[in-house]
């Protein structure tokens, strides 16, 4: 069993839909990261959080430390949100362990 | 904020040839640096990390090595490439202020 599990693996949505991607982990962590990988491979950090909730524009990330679970929400989704979304947990030495990623496709 | 440079962007190398991928960082000093690999159809995996010049930690046994000759330079090397070394290699550093990880543009390596 992977230390970081994401669901779903693939997600197709219509423009404007509310989207949720889930991440569960099984190890003790110092922080959790949500990353976005574009088709060309480039990776952008969306959030780093260790408790509660963070919001950037249409993106919201939440984490429940007791349940070892995090969610990434996208409100009013748009085709430009299409990308792979990756959950990663940070352990000692600020090392990251990654989930397999969720491929999101938003159709116009 | 930090800027990470990686080169080359793409590389095709024959089996048994040597490899050298370079990563340099701007906008920070004494950063934690990381090499990750993403094999085709798989998630990212940490290969090496460094907390300072000459300090390298290896996460998985493999055909690769890393060096940090200068504070903001991180090099990934191999003496003899294997087919299984193909993948997308990303260099990253940890931010000073917010501890987020910043990623370079990556190098796509194909070993033939």
Backbone of each chain as ProteinMPNN parsed JSONL, in Angstrom:
{"seq_chain_A": "XXXXXXXXXXXXXXXXXXXXXXXXXXXXXXXXXXXXXXXXXXXXXXXXXXXXXXXXXXXXXXXXXXXXXXXXXXXXXXXXXXXXXXXXXXXXXXXXXXXXXXXXXXXX", "coords_chain_A": {"N_chain_A": [[0.864, -1.185, 0.0], [0.587, 2.191, -0.914], [2.132, 5.023, 0.668], [0.889, 7.393, 0.267], [-2.237, 8.029, -0.953], [-4.256, 8.839, -3.672], [-7.426, 9.971, -4.882], [-9.987, 10.69, -7.271], [-8.227, 8.678, -9.781], [-8.495, 9.551, -12.365], [-10.389, 12.241, -13.686], [-13.113, 13.709, -15.158], [-14.72, 16.649, -16.046], [-17.351, 19.059, -16.548], [-17.151, 22.402, -17.71], [-17.408, 24.827, -15.179], [-18.268, 23.176, -13.142], [-18.047, 21.994, -9.725], [-15.195, 20.718, -8.233], [-13.629, 17.983, -6.587], [-10.732, 16.606, -5.23], [-9.204, 13.947, -3.59], [-6.97, 13.027, -0.91], [-5.256, 10.666, 0.945], [-3.18, 9.639, 3.638], [-0.634, 7.696, 5.29], [1.38, 8.051, 7.085], [3.253, 9.848, 9.633], [3.342, 13.35, 9.341], [4.875, 16.521, 8.541], [3.893, 18.472, 6.962], [1.59, 19.016, 4.229], [1.484, 18.956, 0.713], [0.005, 20.377, -2.182], [0.274, 20.001, -5.594], [0.54, 21.132, -8.993], [0.723, 19.756, -12.162], [1.559, 20.522, -15.403], [0.798, 19.704, -18.88], [3.282, 19.789, -20.261], [5.044, 19.035, -18.342], [6.016, 20.707, -16.35], [5.976, 21.718, -12.927], [3.987, 23.205, -10.463], [3.736, 24.645, -7.291], [0.85, 24.57, -5.4], [-0.397, 24.653, -2.841], [0.796, 24.596, 0.542], [0.169, 23.015, 3.479], [-0.468, 22.557, 6.963], [-2.473, 22.399, 8.731], [-6.028, 22.881, 9.021], [-7.36, 25.054, 6.611], [-6.815, 26.436, 3.354], [-7.012, 29.054, 0.901], [-6.807, 29.996, -2.46], [-7.795, 32.097, -4.782], [-9.886, 30.359, -6.942], [-9.29, 27.945, -5.847], [-9.273, 25.652, -3.161], [-7.881, 24.222, -0.301], [-7.982, 21.665, 2.104], [-7.202, 20.136, 5.25], [-7.239, 17.35, 7.422], [-5.764, 16.474, 10.157], [-6.047, 14.511, 12.121], [-7.566, 12.549, 10.864], [-5.901, 12.011, 8.795], [-6.14, 13.03, 6.154], [-6.691, 14.898, 3.194], [-8.185, 17.384, 1.1], [-8.556, 18.76, -2.152], [-10.194, 21.384, -3.619], [-11.839, 22.703, -6.447], [-13.5, 25.455, -7.483], [-16.065, 26.514, -9.754], [-14.975, 25.362, -12.216], [-12.64, 25.434, -14.976], [-11.59, 25.006, -18.399], [-8.812, 25.571, -18.488], [-7.941, 24.647, -16.095], [-7.331, 22.051, -16.447], [-5.13, 19.497, -15.833], [-2.551, 17.583, -14.157], [-3.007, 16.815, -10.824], [-1.24, 16.707, -7.88], [-0.728, 15.192, -4.792], [1.382, 15.542, -2.017], [3.273, 14.433, 0.764], [5.089, 15.766, 3.461], [7.913, 14.751, 5.169], [10.486, 13.967, 7.56], [13.361, 16.089, 7.283], [12.356, 17.622, 5.281], [11.588, 16.071, 3.137], [9.699, 14.894, 0.365], [6.963, 12.706, -0.213], [5.141, 11.307, -2.765], [1.778, 11.209, -4.086], [0.095, 9.311, -6.68], [-1.076, 11.021, -8.405], [-3.777, 12.914, -9.903], [-5.469, 12.975, -12.839], [-6.977, 15.605, -14.276], [-9.533, 16.633, -16.394], [-11.151, 19.245, -17.867], [-13.91, 19.97, -19.623], [-15.107, 22.225, -22.162]], "CA_chain_A": [[0.0, 0.0, 0.0], [1.356, 3.411, -0.96], [1.985, 5.895, 1.821], [-0.011, 8.481, -0.132], [-3.227, 7.539, -1.902], [-5.125, 9.879, -4.216], [-8.598, 9.549, -5.644], [-9.85, 9.593, -8.23], [-7.043, 8.736, -10.636], [-8.888, 10.37, -13.508], [-11.623, 12.981, -13.424], [-13.556, 14.557, -16.264], [-15.794, 17.526, -15.583], [-17.808, 20.12, -17.447], [-16.81, 23.75, -17.248], [-18.298, 25.378, -14.176], [-18.528, 22.215, -12.064], [-17.229, 21.981, -8.509], [-14.355, 19.509, -8.307], [-12.92, 17.595, -5.359], [-9.716, 15.554, -5.312], [-8.909, 13.518, -2.228], [-5.645, 12.484, -0.616], [-5.108, 10.041, 2.26], [-1.796, 9.248, 3.872], [-0.549, 6.725, 6.392], [2.57, 8.321, 7.899], [3.274, 11.133, 10.306], [3.857, 14.349, 8.417], [5.024, 17.885, 9.036], [3.066, 19.306, 6.092], [1.077, 18.376, 3.017], [1.569, 19.855, -0.435], [-0.737, 20.121, -3.414], [1.053, 20.471, -6.742], [-0.134, 21.048, -10.287], [1.673, 19.451, -13.235], [0.993, 20.807, -16.709], [1.149, 18.681, -19.884], [4.708, 19.804, -20.603], [5.801, 18.451, -17.235], [6.338, 21.674, -15.317], [5.222, 21.558, -11.686], [3.781, 24.423, -9.681], [3.204, 24.411, -5.955], [-0.414, 25.259, -5.17], [-0.581, 24.867, -1.407], [1.439, 23.8, 1.565], [-0.617, 23.24, 4.688], [-0.27, 21.609, 8.063], [-3.724, 22.319, 9.473], [-7.101, 23.766, 8.592], [-7.841, 25.312, 5.264], [-6.228, 27.574, 2.659], [-7.763, 29.403, -0.312], [-6.177, 30.888, -3.443], [-8.695, 32.227, -5.917], [-10.92, 29.324, -7.001], [-8.767, 26.719, -5.255], [-9.354, 25.533, -1.702], [-7.295, 22.984, 0.213], [-8.264, 21.402, 3.515], [-6.513, 18.981, 5.798], [-7.664, 16.86, 8.725], [-4.58, 15.75, 10.637], [-6.468, 13.322, 12.88], [-8.021, 11.529, 9.92], [-4.849, 11.849, 7.778], [-6.848, 13.207, 4.899], [-6.733, 16.253, 2.647], [-8.946, 17.542, -0.134], [-8.353, 19.938, -2.984], [-11.432, 21.731, -4.297], [-11.791, 23.752, -7.466], [-14.838, 25.989, -7.736], [-16.271, 27.087, -11.097], [-13.845, 24.841, -12.99], [-12.424, 25.993, -16.31], [-10.676, 24.133, -19.155], [-7.404, 25.807, -18.181], [-7.601, 23.897, -14.879], [-6.945, 20.697, -16.843], [-3.742, 19.234, -15.452], [-2.433, 16.533, -13.144], [-2.9, 17.37, -9.483], [-0.45, 15.753, -7.102], [-0.637, 15.37, -3.352], [2.668, 15.071, -1.497], [3.412, 14.664, 2.198], [6.449, 16.134, 3.848], [8.364, 14.088, 6.38], [11.709, 14.546, 8.111], [14.303, 16.619, 6.304], [11.53, 18.223, 4.231], [11.466, 15.175, 1.993], [8.327, 14.698, -0.085], [6.485, 11.452, -0.77], [4.088, 11.761, -3.659], [0.728, 10.359, -4.609], [0.23, 9.0, -8.101], [-1.636, 12.118, -9.192], [-5.13, 12.851, -10.46], [-5.56, 13.653, -14.136], [-8.236, 16.335, -14.392], [-9.87, 17.215, -17.694], [-12.365, 20.066, -17.811], [-14.393, 20.221, -20.985], [-15.883, 23.473, -22.298]], "C_chain_A": [[0.895, 1.228, 0.0], [1.11, 4.238, 0.293], [1.026, 7.033, 1.536], [-0.945, 7.953, -1.228], [-4.102, 8.7, -2.354], [-6.312, 9.248, -4.912], [-9.38, 10.772, -6.097], [-8.535, 9.704, -9.006], [-7.28, 9.633, -11.833], [-10.228, 11.015, -13.214], [-11.916, 13.863, -14.627], [-14.756, 15.353, -15.789], [-16.181, 18.499, -16.692], [-17.441, 21.468, -16.845], [-17.866, 24.257, -16.279], [-18.567, 24.446, -13.004], [-17.568, 22.419, -10.892], [-16.49, 20.648, -8.468], [-13.696, 19.262, -6.962], [-11.965, 16.458, -5.671], [-9.281, 15.233, -3.886], [-7.528, 12.898, -2.097], [-5.657, 11.919, 0.799], [-3.675, 9.575, 2.418], [-1.714, 8.428, 5.153], [0.631, 6.978, 7.322], [2.413, 9.647, 8.627], [3.927, 12.167, 9.411], [4.04, 15.687, 9.131], [4.195, 18.853, 8.196], [2.596, 18.484, 4.909], [1.074, 19.412, 1.9], [0.593, 19.415, -1.518], [0.03, 20.797, -4.553], [0.22, 20.309, -8.004], [0.918, 20.808, -11.361], [0.98, 19.635, -14.575], [1.465, 19.777, -17.721], [2.618, 18.654, -20.259], [5.597, 19.263, -19.511], [6.097, 19.409, -16.101], [5.421, 21.545, -14.11], [5.185, 22.874, -10.932], [3.222, 24.038, -8.328], [1.935, 25.234, -5.774], [-0.587, 25.635, -3.703], [0.43, 24.052, -0.625], [0.661, 24.066, 2.842], [-0.35, 22.153, 5.718], [-1.5, 21.512, 8.947], [-4.754, 23.194, 8.776], [-7.32, 23.84, 7.101], [-7.086, 26.5, 4.679], [-6.99, 27.794, 1.354], [-6.917, 30.339, -1.166], [-7.124, 30.965, -4.626], [-9.785, 31.176, -5.871], [-10.486, 27.999, -6.368], [-8.85, 26.779, -3.732], [-8.726, 24.208, -1.315], [-7.605, 22.873, 1.689], [-7.468, 20.199, 3.968], [-7.084, 18.645, 7.165], [-6.546, 15.961, 9.23], [-4.978, 14.46, 11.353], [-6.873, 12.196, 11.943], [-6.999, 11.25, 8.831], [-5.459, 11.94, 6.382], [-6.838, 14.686, 4.499], [-7.574, 16.245, 1.381], [-8.537, 18.826, -0.827], [-9.656, 20.178, -3.741], [-11.165, 22.825, -5.325], [-13.235, 24.193, -7.706], [-14.884, 26.59, -9.141], [-15.141, 26.67, -12.034], [-13.855, 25.378, -14.42], [-11.488, 25.061, -17.067], [-9.196, 24.357, -18.849], [-6.98, 25.159, -16.863], [-7.16, 22.475, -15.205], [-5.452, 20.493, -16.615], [-3.736, 17.99, -14.572], [-2.216, 17.204, -11.798], [-2.293, 16.309, -8.578], [-0.456, 16.157, -5.637], [0.706, 14.825, -2.888], [2.745, 15.374, -0.014], [4.877, 14.883, 2.525], [6.791, 15.457, 5.167], [9.7, 14.691, 6.801], [12.653, 15.004, 7.011], [13.625, 17.281, 5.12], [11.507, 17.378, 2.961], [10.002, 14.958, 1.661], [8.117, 13.277, -0.593], [5.212, 11.771, -1.523], [3.001, 10.723, -3.87], [0.924, 10.171, -6.108], [-0.324, 10.105, -8.996], [-3.049, 11.849, -9.67], [-5.144, 13.649, -11.756], [-6.939, 14.289, -14.245], [-8.384, 16.892, -15.801], [-11.181, 17.967, -17.538], [-12.748, 20.422, -19.241], [-15.23, 21.486, -21.058], [-17.357, 23.181, -22.572]], "O_chain_A": [[1.835, 1.323, 0.788], [0.042, 4.174, 0.902], [0.416, 7.581, 2.455], [-0.499, 7.496, -2.281], [-4.626, 9.452, -1.533], [-6.226, 8.147, -5.456], [-9.431, 11.778, -5.389], [-7.822, 10.701, -8.896], [-6.396, 10.375, -12.262], [-11.095, 10.417, -12.576], [-11.079, 14.658, -15.056], [-15.69, 14.804, -15.204], [-15.429, 18.722, -17.641], [-17.426, 21.64, -15.626], [-19.066, 24.131, -16.526], [-19.053, 24.896, -11.966], [-16.458, 22.93, -11.04], [-17.088, 19.587, -8.646], [-13.262, 20.193, -6.283], [-12.343, 15.468, -6.298], [-9.025, 16.13, -3.083], [-6.991, 12.324, -3.044], [-6.027, 12.615, 1.745], [-3.032, 9.166, 1.451], [-2.615, 8.467, 5.991], [0.863, 6.203, 8.25], [1.555, 10.462, 8.286], [4.952, 11.893, 8.788], [3.443, 15.943, 10.177], [3.837, 19.933, 8.666], [3.124, 17.41, 4.622], [0.717, 20.573, 2.101], [0.387, 18.221, -1.736], [0.379, 21.976, -4.49], [-0.678, 19.47, -8.078], [1.889, 21.557, -11.466], [-0.038, 19.004, -14.859], [2.424, 19.05, -17.463], [3.152, 17.584, -20.551], [6.79, 19.052, -19.733], [6.401, 18.97, -14.991], [4.225, 21.291, -14.258], [6.196, 23.561, -10.782], [2.331, 23.194, -8.235], [1.942, 26.449, -5.971], [-0.885, 26.782, -3.369], [0.862, 22.981, -1.049], [0.509, 25.218, 3.247], [-0.053, 21.004, 5.389], [-1.572, 20.645, 9.818], [-4.411, 24.122, 8.043], [-7.447, 22.823, 6.419], [-6.752, 27.449, 5.39], [-7.539, 26.857, 0.775], [-6.38, 31.334, -0.68], [-7.245, 30.008, -5.39], [-10.53, 31.09, -4.895], [-11.253, 27.037, -6.363], [-8.546, 27.795, -3.107], [-9.007, 23.181, -1.933], [-7.508, 23.847, 2.435], [-7.103, 19.343, 3.162], [-7.377, 19.533, 7.966], [-6.402, 14.823, 8.782], [-4.314, 13.434, 11.202], [-6.565, 11.03, 12.191], [-7.199, 10.347, 8.019], [-5.307, 11.043, 5.554], [-6.958, 15.584, 5.332], [-7.666, 15.235, 0.683], [-8.217, 19.832, -0.193], [-10.162, 19.285, -4.42], [-10.375, 23.742, -5.099], [-14.083, 23.387, -8.088], [-13.887, 27.103, -9.648], [-14.434, 27.517, -12.58], [-14.894, 25.719, -14.985], [-10.666, 24.387, -16.446], [-8.404, 23.419, -18.943], [-5.791, 25.124, -16.547], [-6.665, 21.767, -14.327], [-4.623, 21.233, -17.146], [-4.786, 17.417, -14.281], [-1.344, 18.061, -11.654], [-2.763, 15.173, -8.517], [-0.219, 17.315, -5.293], [1.122, 13.753, -3.327], [2.331, 16.447, 0.426], [5.77, 14.269, 1.942], [6.06, 15.572, 6.15], [10.007, 15.823, 6.428], [12.735, 14.39, 5.947], [14.243, 17.479, 4.074], [11.417, 17.905, 1.852], [9.162, 14.85, 2.555], [8.957, 12.717, -1.297], [4.311, 12.423, -0.995], [3.256, 9.519, -3.839], [1.798, 10.785, -6.72], [-0.07, 10.123, -10.201], [-3.461, 10.699, -9.822], [-4.865, 14.848, -11.765], [-7.95, 13.589, -14.299], [-7.478, 17.537, -16.329], [-12.193, 17.398, -17.129], [-12.001, 21.085, -19.961], [-15.978, 21.793, -20.129], [-18.154, 24.108, -22.715]]}, "seq_chain_B": "XXXXXXXXXXXXXXXXXXXXXXXXXXXXXXXXXXXXXXXXXXXXXXXXXXXXXXXXXXXXXXXXXXXXXXXXXXXXXXXXXXXXXXXXXXXXXXXXXXXXXXXXXXXXXXXX", "coords_chain_B": {"N_chain_B": [[11.837, 35.63, -4.879], [12.584, 32.148, -5.4], [14.341, 30.934, -8.291], [14.693, 28.293, -10.523], [16.978, 26.711, -12.591], [17.32, 24.356, -15.133], [19.13, 22.142, -17.213], [19.96, 19.88, -19.902], [16.778, 20.508, -21.606], [15.622, 18.368, -22.937], [16.865, 15.087, -23.6], [18.504, 12.543, -25.333], [20.017, 9.536, -24.942], [22.367, 6.871, -25.492], [22.274, 3.508, -24.18], [24.606, 2.784, -21.64], [26.103, 5.049, -21.906], [27.525, 8.077, -20.422], [26.04, 10.408, -18.016], [25.123, 13.745, -17.282], [23.331, 15.993, -15.535], [22.42, 19.288, -14.905], [21.585, 21.602, -12.339], [20.739, 24.795, -11.29], [20.253, 27.346, -8.863], [18.599, 30.397, -8.2], [18.204, 33.355, -6.208], [18.202, 32.65, -3.568], [19.959, 31.495, -0.639], [22.024, 28.856, 0.612], [20.114, 26.71, 0.176], [17.844, 23.889, 0.696], [18.166, 21.221, -1.509], [16.822, 19.163, -4.132], [16.582, 16.166, -6.076], [14.276, 14.729, -8.203], [12.576, 11.973, -9.793], [10.401, 11.127, -12.409], [9.053, 8.411, -13.669], [7.731, 6.987, -16.703], [4.252, 7.042, -16.653], [4.157, 6.845, -13.928], [4.354, 7.958, -10.472], [6.05, 10.786, -8.911], [9.336, 10.418, -7.603], [11.579, 10.714, -4.95], [15.009, 11.112, -5.387], [17.564, 12.119, -4.551], [18.678, 14.267, -1.9], [19.906, 17.376, -0.609], [21.384, 19.208, 1.969], [23.393, 21.0, 2.093], [26.593, 22.212, 0.805], [28.412, 19.604, -0.621], [27.013, 17.755, 0.854], [25.098, 15.004, 0.571], [22.222, 13.033, 0.396], [20.997, 9.861, -0.296], [18.064, 8.435, -1.503], [17.12, 6.08, -2.681], [18.541, 2.986, -3.773], [20.485, 2.945, -6.713], [21.459, 3.576, -10.129], [22.519, 6.052, -10.248], [24.169, 9.134, -9.276], [24.724, 11.99, -7.148], [25.906, 15.361, -6.842], [27.028, 18.265, -5.076], [28.642, 20.817, -5.753], [28.744, 23.55, -5.382], [27.017, 26.11, -3.51], [24.552, 26.708, -4.74], [24.268, 24.896, -6.784], [23.463, 21.844, -8.226], [24.079, 18.593, -9.179], [23.265, 15.86, -11.208], [24.311, 12.619, -11.942], [25.543, 9.904, -13.988], [27.547, 7.049, -14.608], [27.191, 5.031, -16.414], [24.469, 4.719, -18.336], [21.283, 3.118, -17.935], [18.496, 1.435, -19.503], [16.331, 1.679, -17.829], [16.725, 4.102, -16.619], [15.454, 6.054, -17.969], [13.236, 8.832, -18.019], [11.528, 11.61, -16.431], [13.237, 14.195, -15.078], [13.407, 16.148, -12.247], [14.517, 19.034, -10.626], [14.47, 20.546, -7.44], [13.915, 23.098, -4.947], [13.725, 24.175, -1.544], [11.686, 26.732, -0.292], [12.741, 29.803, 1.291], [11.165, 31.415, 2.974], [8.536, 30.431, 3.123], [8.683, 27.722, 2.998], [7.662, 26.176, 0.961], [7.984, 23.938, -1.836], [9.892, 24.576, -4.685], [9.958, 23.955, -8.118], [12.113, 23.047, -10.821], [12.148, 23.343, -14.47], [12.515, 20.823, -15.508], [14.049, 17.862, -16.989], [13.727, 15.824, -19.729], [14.624, 12.618, -20.12], [15.608, 10.163, -22.366], [16.621, 6.942, -22.698], [18.19, 4.951, -25.018]], "CA_chain_B": [[11.519, 34.209, -4.873], [13.605, 31.307, -6.022], [14.237, 30.507, -9.68], [15.515, 27.1, -10.725], [17.331, 26.456, -13.983], [17.766, 22.995, -15.427], [19.431, 21.854, -18.612], [19.125, 20.322, -21.015], [15.347, 20.249, -21.459], [15.43, 16.987, -23.395], [18.137, 14.396, -23.842], [18.422, 11.156, -25.77], [21.343, 8.977, -24.745], [22.39, 5.404, -25.633], [22.623, 2.698, -23.009], [26.03, 2.699, -21.373], [26.763, 6.357, -21.991], [27.454, 8.817, -19.158], [25.007, 11.43, -17.9], [25.295, 14.845, -16.348], [22.254, 16.98, -15.556], [22.781, 20.368, -13.999], [20.533, 22.43, -11.775], [21.229, 25.938, -10.526], [19.188, 28.063, -8.171], [18.82, 31.824, -7.952], [17.262, 34.009, -5.312], [18.247, 32.121, -2.22], [21.269, 30.973, -0.269], [21.982, 27.654, 1.431], [18.808, 26.035, 0.095], [17.728, 22.433, 0.556], [17.975, 20.906, -2.935], [16.263, 17.827, -4.342], [16.394, 15.582, -7.399], [13.161, 13.788, -8.299], [12.372, 11.355, -11.091], [9.058, 10.653, -12.724], [9.088, 7.442, -14.753], [6.527, 7.027, -17.527], [3.067, 6.462, -16.048], [4.329, 6.663, -12.483], [4.461, 9.18, -9.685], [7.372, 11.32, -8.622], [10.099, 9.722, -6.578], [12.768, 11.434, -4.513], [16.256, 10.385, -5.625], [18.62, 12.659, -3.693], [18.492, 15.608, -1.383], [21.138, 17.965, -0.077], [21.154, 20.352, 2.861], [24.517, 21.916, 2.008], [27.672, 21.843, -0.115], [29.052, 18.328, -0.359], [26.162, 16.881, 1.678], [24.133, 14.349, -0.3], [21.536, 11.856, 0.922], [20.366, 9.079, -1.349], [16.834, 7.827, -1.01], [16.912, 4.753, -3.234], [19.731, 2.484, -4.474], [20.257, 3.111, -8.142], [22.584, 3.748, -11.023], [22.786, 7.482, -10.358], [24.807, 9.792, -8.151], [24.509, 13.437, -7.143], [26.948, 16.148, -6.199], [26.702, 19.679, -4.86], [29.949, 21.463, -5.663], [28.558, 24.931, -4.926], [25.806, 26.27, -2.705], [23.331, 26.746, -5.535], [24.438, 24.014, -7.94], [23.178, 20.456, -7.888], [24.349, 17.849, -10.402], [22.88, 14.451, -11.223], [25.248, 11.97, -12.866], [25.641, 8.456, -14.093], [28.705, 6.638, -15.409], [26.69, 4.189, -17.513], [23.019, 4.743, -18.28], [20.477, 1.934, -18.2], [17.194, 1.759, -20.088], [15.412, 2.039, -16.737], [16.983, 5.468, -16.174], [14.591, 6.975, -18.718], [12.21, 9.464, -17.2], [11.507, 13.07, -16.338], [14.017, 14.518, -13.889], [13.092, 17.476, -11.739], [15.273, 19.59, -9.516], [13.614, 21.402, -6.636], [14.507, 23.656, -3.736], [12.744, 24.59, -0.555], [11.656, 28.172, -0.115], [13.26, 30.319, 2.554], [10.179, 32.02, 3.867], [7.281, 29.688, 3.295], [9.031, 26.297, 2.982], [7.12, 25.436, -0.17], [9.034, 23.455, -2.731], [9.86, 25.151, -6.021], [10.47, 22.974, -9.053], [12.653, 23.472, -12.094], [11.342, 22.96, -15.633], [12.665, 19.394, -15.765], [14.77, 17.301, -18.128], [13.153, 14.547, -20.154], [15.72, 11.746, -20.556], [15.266, 8.904, -23.012], [17.79, 6.082, -22.905], [17.826, 4.052, -26.126]], "C_chain_B": [[12.58, 33.438, -5.652], [13.293, 31.03, -7.49], [15.198, 29.346, -9.876], [15.737, 26.888, -12.22], [17.799, 25.017, -14.118], [18.104, 22.903, -16.905], [20.156, 20.521, -18.74], [17.646, 20.032, -20.742], [15.002, 18.83, -21.887], [16.791, 16.396, -23.748], [17.858, 12.972, -24.26], [19.846, 10.598, -25.731], [21.301, 7.46, -24.946], [22.72, 4.74, -24.305], [24.137, 2.632, -22.865], [26.771, 4.012, -21.448], [26.659, 7.075, -20.646], [26.375, 9.891, -19.211], [25.454, 12.509, -16.931], [24.172, 15.839, -16.552], [22.567, 18.038, -14.51], [21.565, 21.187, -13.585], [21.196, 23.577, -11.028], [20.04, 26.732, -10.006], [19.575, 29.51, -7.985], [17.831, 32.313, -6.904], [17.229, 33.476, -3.905], [19.675, 31.696, -1.904], [21.076, 29.807, 0.691], [20.63, 26.941, 1.376], [18.94, 24.524, 0.278], [17.426, 22.17, -0.917], [17.592, 19.446, -3.102], [16.337, 17.448, -5.821], [15.258, 14.565, -7.298], [13.151, 13.184, -9.687], [10.913, 10.922, -11.204], [9.184, 9.721, -13.914], [7.747, 7.463, -15.469], [5.365, 6.335, -16.807], [3.152, 6.262, -14.552], [4.443, 8.005, -11.776], [5.895, 9.619, -9.496], [8.041, 10.553, -7.495], [11.332, 10.542, -6.231], [14.001, 10.564, -4.718], [17.344, 10.814, -4.638], [18.152, 13.968, -3.078], [19.768, 16.058, -0.688], [20.792, 19.168, 0.784], [22.317, 21.321, 2.829], [25.58, 21.393, 1.057], [28.297, 20.524, 0.327], [28.224, 17.355, 0.463], [25.042, 16.311, 0.816], [23.543, 13.154, 0.435], [20.821, 11.171, -0.224], [19.165, 8.351, -0.791], [16.65, 6.396, -1.484], [18.204, 4.283, -3.899], [19.492, 2.522, -5.976], [21.586, 3.33, -8.844], [23.045, 5.196, -11.096], [23.526, 7.977, -9.12], [24.535, 11.284, -8.244], [25.673, 14.12, -6.449], [26.485, 17.59, -6.068], [28.02, 20.419, -4.653], [29.886, 22.909, -5.183], [27.2, 25.044, -4.241], [24.531, 26.152, -3.528], [23.447, 25.932, -6.814], [24.286, 22.577, -7.502], [23.266, 19.657, -9.179], [23.946, 16.396, -10.223], [23.704, 13.745, -12.289], [25.031, 10.471, -12.912], [26.862, 8.128, -14.937], [28.252, 5.833, -16.626], [25.174, 4.102, -17.403], [22.413, 3.382, -18.603], [19.166, 2.377, -18.842], [16.229, 2.275, -19.014], [15.665, 3.43, -16.172], [16.14, 6.49, -16.941], [13.532, 7.562, -17.801], [12.326, 10.973, -17.251], [12.151, 13.441, -15.01], [13.775, 15.975, -13.486], [14.002, 17.825, -10.572], [14.338, 20.512, -8.741], [14.398, 21.981, -5.469], [13.387, 24.082, -2.797], [12.851, 26.088, -0.339], [12.165, 28.593, 1.243], [12.148, 30.684, 3.51], [9.008, 31.092, 4.146], [7.461, 28.181, 3.238], [8.312, 25.498, 1.904], [8.27, 24.951, -1.028], [8.811, 24.06, -4.116], [10.577, 24.197, -6.972], [11.05, 23.642, -10.296], [11.793, 22.967, -13.238], [11.492, 21.494, -16.02], [13.501, 19.061, -16.989], [14.151, 15.953, -18.468], [14.272, 13.718, -20.775], [15.167, 10.466, -21.161], [16.553, 8.136, -23.26], [17.409, 5.029, -23.933], [18.805, 2.883, -26.263]], "O_chain_B": [[13.349, 33.994, -6.437], [12.132, 30.906, -7.879], [16.355, 29.397, -9.459], [14.79, 26.889, -13.007], [18.583, 24.529, -13.305], [17.441, 23.514, -17.744], [20.863, 20.086, -17.831], [17.312, 19.382, -19.752], [14.175, 18.172, -21.257], [17.724, 17.101, -24.136], [17.071, 12.271, -23.624], [20.752, 11.11, -26.388], [20.302, 6.825, -24.605], [23.356, 5.33, -23.431], [24.858, 2.448, -23.845], [27.947, 4.083, -21.09], [25.811, 6.732, -19.821], [25.867, 10.24, -20.277], [26.076, 12.233, -15.904], [24.065, 16.458, -17.611], [22.932, 17.724, -13.378], [20.65, 21.427, -14.372], [22.107, 23.361, -10.228], [18.977, 26.781, -10.624], [20.719, 29.826, -7.658], [16.752, 31.745, -6.741], [16.333, 33.807, -3.129], [20.502, 31.557, -2.806], [20.122, 29.761, 1.467], [20.065, 26.605, 2.416], [20.005, 23.951, 0.046], [16.549, 22.804, -1.504], [17.991, 18.595, -2.307], [16.176, 18.293, -6.701], [15.263, 13.676, -6.447], [13.643, 13.784, -10.643], [10.296, 10.433, -10.258], [9.396, 10.171, -15.04], [6.744, 7.904, -14.908], [5.482, 5.179, -16.401], [2.309, 5.582, -13.966], [4.609, 9.048, -12.409], [6.833, 8.916, -9.871], [7.387, 10.1, -6.556], [12.045, 11.009, -7.119], [14.036, 9.415, -4.276], [17.964, 9.98, -3.978], [17.336, 14.686, -3.657], [20.586, 15.252, -0.247], [20.012, 20.034, 0.385], [22.254, 22.369, 3.471], [25.484, 20.27, 0.562], [28.663, 20.35, 1.489], [28.676, 16.245, 0.744], [24.148, 17.038, 0.383], [24.272, 12.357, 1.025], [20.131, 11.809, -1.02], [19.239, 7.725, 0.266], [16.079, 5.578, -0.762], [18.898, 5.085, -4.524], [18.412, 2.168, -6.448], [22.662, 3.277, -8.248], [23.885, 5.531, -11.932], [23.515, 7.338, -8.068], [24.157, 11.784, -9.303], [26.335, 13.541, -5.587], [25.66, 18.069, -6.846], [28.459, 20.622, -3.521], [30.86, 23.431, -4.641], [26.345, 24.17, -4.384], [23.545, 25.569, -3.076], [22.799, 26.243, -7.814], [24.902, 22.142, -6.529], [22.611, 19.994, -10.165], [24.251, 15.778, -9.203], [23.789, 14.221, -13.421], [24.434, 9.866, -12.022], [27.177, 8.853, -15.881], [28.83, 5.929, -17.709], [24.652, 3.48, -16.478], [22.934, 2.612, -19.41], [18.774, 3.539, -18.741], [15.426, 3.176, -19.255], [14.899, 3.898, -15.329], [16.124, 7.669, -16.586], [13.002, 6.882, -16.923], [13.115, 11.533, -18.012], [11.67, 13.05, -13.947], [13.923, 16.896, -14.289], [14.224, 17.025, -9.663], [13.5, 21.187, -9.338], [15.416, 21.426, -5.053], [12.254, 24.316, -3.217], [13.943, 26.643, -0.219], [12.048, 27.858, 2.223], [12.169, 30.325, 4.688], [8.548, 30.986, 5.283], [6.496, 27.437, 3.41], [8.344, 24.268, 1.926], [9.382, 25.476, -0.962], [7.699, 24.056, -4.644], [11.66, 23.696, -6.671], [10.548, 24.665, -10.761], [10.82, 22.247, -13.015], [10.679, 20.973, -16.783], [13.643, 19.872, -17.904], [14.059, 15.061, -17.625], [14.803, 14.07, -21.828], [14.359, 9.773, -20.544], [17.458, 8.615, -23.943], [16.432, 4.3, -23.756], [18.639, 2.04, -27.144]]}, "name": "protein", "num_of_chains": 2, "seq": "XXXXXXXXXXXXXXXXXXXXXXXXXXXXXXXXXXXXXXXXXXXXXXXXXXXXXXXXXXXXXXXXXXXXXXXXXXXXXXXXXXXXXXXXXXXXXXXXXXXXXXXXXXXXXXXXXXXXXXXXXXXXXXXXXXXXXXXXXXXXXXXXXXXXXXXXXXXXXXXXXXXXXXXXXXXXXXXXXXXXXXXXXXXXXXXXXXXXXXXXXXXXXXXXXXXXXXXXXXXX"}
